[in-house]
Amino acid sequence: MGLGATGSRAGRPGPVLPLSPSLARRPQRQNGVHGTVNRYRPTKEQVDGPWAVTGAKLDPDALMDREIARVEAHMTELCETTGPTVTAAAVRDHLAAGGQRFRARLALDAGRRLGLPPDRRVAIASASELLHNASLVHDDIQDGDTERRDRRAIWAEYGSCVGICVGDLFLSAAYAALAGAHANTAELLVHAHSRVATAIDGQTADLRAAPGMSDINTYFSIAGAKSGGLLALPLELSLLAVGRRDALAMAAAAAEAFAIGYQIVDDLADRHDDCLREQLNILTVLAAGGEPDPAAAATALAITCFDDSLATSCNLPAASGTLVGQRARSLRRAVNASTTGVPA
């Protein structure tokens, strides 16, 4: 169970804080499958049809590519050290490995829709992506994963001590990036800190989880804390920058439901490795709780989470949750197709 939704572990796509209201309730057992009762449900058009949000037309790819290039350059600049040190080499190696930059894209797209100027969008995108990458570097050390994005993990190439320092540098650089947001900066910094603190709590709980844990609610809490907050952060910072504090809870709910769903999908793919390492995995949790078909139950829960994320994200102001909703819909269809044999 690796840290970070939509990250990657061992060169393979991986999954992306407080639980969304619908997931916070105790799962109900129906027909032998653990499930949750949603507060929100997506419409058939949202699940099967084009993204149905007024004004939610996506940016042209060229515009997004230009801004992503600015984010890449800004992250590299913020992480520059005093010379050609081993730290500088490790930073370059990690950033050059790329990744989906999903959090940066969330910030850029949401910020544009909310009317943020380009410089502020890039600042928030850079901060969100740097915090995510810090979590990945530290997570690889804690889990002992030797590969990241088809390359050797930083700690495996340069040693654990250098890996810890590189992760710390990414954390520090993220706050420097937010200092350039030029909009209620202190509030943005404090909010980012609160999300990092909760992610650390979730990671600690994951590392300490008993191998035979059977409480599905605890699993949801850990997965939401580890991954959900850092995924929600680019949306939340964009909303805070335009004064839309009223929408923070909705952004958190959409992102956290997505992150938990993705973590479940990642657990399904990692079931054998996690079992060998005695790491937390939803299949072992469900099995310990007496579930006769843990894989089917986990798949149903993933679909429920993506449904919740999809339906919630479309209610965010100015269609700022469009990318989360689109990704949730895509993954929902892929998960459903994997169980029905119908092409996604």
C-alpha positions in Angstrom: 0.0 0.0 0.0 2.2 2.8 -1.3 1.8 6.5 -0.4 0.3 8.8 -2.9 -2.6 8.5 -5.3 -1.7 8.4 -9.0 1.9 8.0 -8.2 3.9 5.0 -9.4 5.6 2.2 -7.7 8.1 -0.2 -9.4 7.6 1.5 -12.7 3.8 0.9 -12.7 1.0 3.4 -12.2 0.1 3.6 -8.5 -3.0 4.9 -6.7 -2.9 9.5 -5.7 -7.4 13.1 4.8 -10.5 13.0 6.6 -13.0 10.7 4.9 -15.7 12.1 2.7 -19.1 12.1 4.4 -20.3 9.1 2.5 -17.3 7.0 3.3 -17.1 8.0 6.9 -20.2 6.0 7.7 -19.8 2.4 8.7 -20.0 0.1 5.7 -23.2 -1.9 5.4 -22.9 -5.6 4.7 -25.3 -6.5 1.8 -25.3 -9.9 0.0 -21.9 -10.8 1.6 -20.1 -7.7 0.3 -18.9 -4.8 2.3 -20.3 -1.6 0.8 -20.8 2.1 1.7 -24.0 4.1 1.2 -23.3 7.2 -0.9 -24.6 10.6 -0.1 -24.2 11.5 -3.8 -24.7 9.3 -6.8 -23.6 10.1 -10.3 -26.2 10.3 -13.0 -26.2 7.8 -15.9 -25.0 10.6 -18.2 -22.0 11.3 -15.9 -21.0 7.7 -15.9 -21.7 6.8 -19.5 -21.7 10.0 -21.4 -19.6 13.1 -22.0 -18.6 15.1 -19.0 -21.8 16.9 -18.2 -20.8 20.2 -16.6 -21.8 23.5 -18.1 -18.7 25.4 -19.2 -16.4 22.4 -18.5 -14.6 22.4 -21.9 -11.0 21.4 -21.3 -8.1 23.6 -22.0 -6.4 22.9 -25.4 -3.5 20.5 -24.9 -1.0 23.1 -26.1 -1.9 25.5 -23.2 -1.7 22.8 -20.6 1.7 21.6 -22.0 3.1 25.1 -21.9 2.1 25.5 -18.3 3.3 22.1 -17.3 6.7 23.0 -18.8 6.7 26.1 -16.6 6.0 24.0 -13.6 8.8 21.6 -14.4 11.2 24.5 -14.8 10.0 26.1 -11.6 10.4 22.9 -9.5 13.9 22.5 -10.8 14.8 26.1 -10.1 13.4 25.9 -6.5 15.5 22.7 -5.8 18.8 24.1 -7.1 21.6 23.6 -4.6 24.9 25.4 -4.3 26.8 23.3 -6.8 27.1 20.0 -8.6 26.5 18.0 -5.4 25.1 14.5 -5.1 21.9 16.1 -3.9 21.6 18.1 -7.1 22.2 14.9 -9.1 19.5 13.0 -7.2 17.0 15.8 -7.6 17.6 15.9 -11.4 17.2 12.2 -11.6 14.0 12.1 -9.8 12.3 15.0 -11.6 13.6 13.8 -15.0 11.7 10.5 -14.4 8.5 12.5 -15.0 5.2 11.1 -14.0 1.7 12.1 -14.8 2.0 15.4 -12.9 -1.7 14.9 -12.1 -1.7 17.3 -9.1 0.0 20.0 -11.2 -2.7 19.5 -13.9 -5.4 19.7 -11.3 -4.1 23.0 -10.0 -3.6 24.5 -13.5 -7.0 23.5 -14.7 -8.9 24.4 -11.6 -7.0 27.7 -11.3 -7.8 28.7 -14.8 -11.4 27.9 -14.4 -11.5 29.9 -11.1 -9.8 32.9 -12.8 -6.4 32.7 -11.2 -3.6 34.4 -13.2 -1.0 32.1 -14.8 1.8 32.9 -12.3 -0.4 31.9 -9.3 -1.6 28.8 -11.0 2.0 27.7 -11.7 3.0 28.5 -8.0 0.2 26.3 -6.6 0.8 23.6 -9.2 4.5 23.5 -8.4 3.9 23.3 -4.6 1.4 20.5 -4.9 3.6 18.5 -7.2 6.7 19.0 -5.0 4.8 17.8 -1.8 3.6 14.7 -3.7 7.1 13.9 -4.9 8.5 14.4 -1.4 6.0 11.7 -0.2 7.1 9.4 -3.0 10.8 9.6 -2.2 10.2 9.0 1.5 7.7 6.3 0.9 10.1 4.3 -1.3 12.6 4.3 1.6 10.0 3.2 4.1 8.6 0.4 1.9 11.9 -0.7 0.5 10.8 -0.2 -3.1 13.8 -0.1 -5.3 12.1 1.2 -8.5 10.1 4.4 -9.3 8.8 5.2 -12.8 11.0 2.6 -14.5 14.2 3.9 -12.8 16.0 3.0 -9.6 14.5 4.8 -6.7 16.5 7.7 -5.3 17.4 5.8 -2.1 18.4 2.7 -4.0 20.7 4.7 -6.3 22.2 7.2 -3.9 21.5 5.7 -0.4 18.8 6.3 2.2 20.4 9.3 3.7 20.5 11.2 0.4 16.9 10.0 -0.2 15.7 11.5 3.0 17.5 14.8 2.3 16.0 15.0 -1.2 12.5 14.4 0.1 13.2 17.2 2.7 14.4 19.5 0.0 11.2 18.9 -2.0 9.1 19.7 1.1 11.0 23.0 1.7 10.8 23.9 -2.0 7.0 23.5 -1.9 6.6 26.2 0.7 8.9 28.4 -1.3 6.7 27.9 -4.3 3.6 28.9 -2.3 5.4 32.0 -1.2 5.2 33.1 -4.8 1.4 32.7 -5.0 0.9 36.3 -4.0 -2.6 35.7 -2.6 -3.3 35.3 1.1 0.0 33.5 1.2 0.0 32.8 5.0 -3.4 31.0 4.7 -2.1 28.8 1.8 1.0 27.9 3.7 -0.9 26.9 6.9 -3.4 24.9 4.9 -0.6 23.0 3.1 1.1 22.2 6.4 -2.2 20.8 7.8 -2.5 18.5 4.8 1.1 17.3 5.1 0.6 16.7 8.8 -2.4 14.5 8.1 -0.6 12.6 5.3 2.2 11.9 7.8 -0.4 10.6 10.3 -1.8 8.3 7.6 1.6 7.0 6.6 2.5 6.3 10.2 -0.7 4.4 10.7 -0.1 2.4 7.6 3.4 1.4 8.7 2.1 0.3 12.1 -1.1 -1.5 10.9 -1.3 -5.0 12.2 -1.0 -7.7 9.5 -4.3 -9.3 10.5 -6.3 -6.0 10.7 -10.0 -6.6 9.8 -11.6 -3.2 10.3 -12.5 -1.8 6.9 -13.2 1.6 8.5 -9.6 1.9 9.7 -8.5 1.0 6.2 -10.6 3.8 4.7 -9.2 6.2 7.3 -5.6 5.3 6.6 -6.0 5.4 2.8 -7.8 8.7 3.0 -5.2 10.3 5.2 -2.2 9.1 3.3 -3.3 10.0 -0.2 -6.5 12.0 -0.1 -5.2 15.2 1.4 -2.3 15.7 -1.0 -4.6 15.0 -3.9 -7.2 17.5 -2.6 -4.5 20.1 -2.0 -4.2 21.6 -5.5 -8.0 22.1 -5.6 -8.2 23.5 -2.1 -5.3 25.9 -2.6 -6.9 27.2 -5.8 -10.2 27.7 -4.1 -8.5 29.4 -1.1 -6.6 31.7 -3.5 -10.0 33.1 -4.8 -11.7 33.1 -1.5 -14.0 30.1 -2.0 -13.5 28.6 1.5 -17.1 27.4 1.3 -16.1 24.8 -1.3 -13.2 23.3 0.6 -15.1 20.4 2.2 -16.6 19.4 -1.2 -13.2 19.5 -2.8 -11.8 17.3 0.0 -14.7 14.8 -0.4 -14.2 14.5 -4.1 -10.5 14.0 -3.9 -10.5 11.7 -1.0 -13.1 9.4 -2.5 -11.0 9.2 -5.6 -7.8 8.6 -3.7 -9.4 5.7 -1.7 -10.8 4.2 -4.9 -7.4 4.4 -6.6 -5.7 2.9 -3.5 -8.0 -0.1 -3.7 -7.2 -0.6 -7.4 -3.5 -0.4 -6.5 -4.0 -2.9 -3.7 -5.7 -5.3 -6.1 -2.6 -5.1 -8.4 -0.1 -5.4 -5.5 -1.9 -8.2 -3.6 1.0 -10.7 -3.9 3.9 -8.3 -3.1 1.9 -6.7 -0.2 1.2 -10.2 1.2 4.9 -11.2 1.1 5.9 -8.0 2.8 3.0 -8.1 5.3 1.9 -4.7 4.2 -1.6 -3.3 4.5 -3.9 -4.4 1.7 -7.7 -4.2 1.3 -7.9 -7.9 0.3 -6.3 -9.1 3.5 -8.5 -6.7 5.5 -11.7 -8.0 3.9 -10.6 -11.6 4.2 -9.8 -11.1 7.9 -13.3 -9.7 8.3 -14.9 -12.8 6.9 -15.5 -11.6 3.4 -15.9 -14.8 1.2 -14.8 -13.0 -2.1 -12.4 -10.2 -1.1 -11.5 -9.3 -4.7 -15.2 -8.8 -5.8 -15.9 -6.9 -2.6 -12.9 -4.6 -3.1 -13.8 -4.0 -6.7 -17.3 -3.0 -5.7 -15.9 -0.6 -3.1 -13.6 1.0 -5.7 -16.5 1.6 -8.0 -18.5 3.1 -5.1 -15.6 5.5 -4.4 -15.2 6.6 -8.0 -19.0 7.1 -8.2 -18.8 9.3 -5.1 -15.9 11.3 -6.4 -17.5 11.8 -9.8 -20.8 13.0 -8.4 -19.2 15.3 -5.9 -16.6 16.9 -8.2 -19.2 18.2 -10.6 -20.6 20.4 -7.9 -17.4 22.4 -7.3 -17.6 26.1 -8.4 -16.6 27.1 -11.9 -16.3 23.4 -12.9 -13.0 23.4 -11.0 -13.4 19.6 -10.3 -13.5 18.6 -13.9 -10.3 16.7 -14.1 -11.0 14.8 -10.9 -14.4 13.9 -12.2 -13.1 12.8 -15.6 -10.4 10.6 -14.1 -12.9 9.1 -11.7 -15.2 8.3 -14.5 -12.5 6.7 -16.6 -11.2 4.5 -13.8 -14.7 3.5 -12.8 -15.4 2.3 -16.4 -12.0 0.5 -16.5 -12.6 -1.3 -13.1 -16.1 -2.2 -14.2 -14.9 -3.5 -17.6 -12.3 -5.7 -15.8 -15.0 -7.5 -14.0 -17.5 -7.8 -16.9 -15.1 -8.4 -19.7 -16.5 -5.5 -21.7 -13.7 -3.2 -23.2 -13.4 0.1 -21.3 
